Every structure is written in C-alpha cells, then in structure tokens.
Amino acid sequence: MPQTFNRPADYIDAAREMAAAGRPALARLLAEEAADRTPDTDAAARILAEFPGRSLRRED
C-alpha cells in the first residue's frame, strides 16, 4: 500500500526510513517538511535536531 503524507508524523516516519537507508539528504528534506507542518515551534526544532545539517531547499 502506498504511503500517504497527511500529517507531520508521516514525514518524520519517511525521514527516519530514508536516514536508515543511508539517504541523509532526503531525510533532511522530509524532516524540514515535517517541521514546516508542525504548529509547535519547539516540536519543529526537535524534529530538525533529529536530522542535523543545513537546509537543502532551493529558494528560487
């Protein structure tokens, strides 16, 4: 069954899977999306701390 992305937790789960698969850049992007969708700023900061690194997003 395909994975759905309806909640921040869905993005966090996918980020953890990507980290475990050795894909840290994709894990960071998914974590950033989860943090963006999290209304609590402290929780968002904890999400990003779990997946350290600079932002990989391209701002055009």
N, C-alpha and C positions, 0 to 999 in steps of 0.2 A: 504494500500500500504506500502511495507517495506521501511524503511528509508535508504537512501544512504549516504555514507560518502565520498564525493568528495572534500569538502572544509573545511578549519578550522571552518567556521561558523557552519557546520553540527555537528562537535564535540562539539562546545560550546553549541548549542541547546540541544544536548543529555545530556551534563553535567548539564545544568540547569534543565532538566527534572528529572535526577537522584537525584539532590540536593532536588528538590521539593518533590520527592518520599521518602526522608529520606535515601538515599543511598550515603552518602558523600564520601566514598572511591571510588566508581565507578565514581562519579562526578569528583573527583580529577584526576583519571587516564585519563578520557576523556579530561579534561582541559589540562593535560600535553601533550597529543597527539595534541590537537589544537595548543598549544604554539609551539610545535616542527615543525608544518606545517606552522607556521606564519613567513614570512621572516623578518618582522619588529620586532626588539628586544624589543622596547618599548611596542608595542602591545602585544607581548608574555608575558611580565612582567605583564601587566594589566590583561591578561587572568588568569594567575596564582594567582594574588592577589584576584581575584573574588572567587577563590576556595582555601582558605588557608589550610595549612597543609604541612607536609613533603612529599616527594616523596614516593610513594608506589610501585614503579617499582622495580623489581628484576633484578639485573645485574648479569648474570651468567658468 
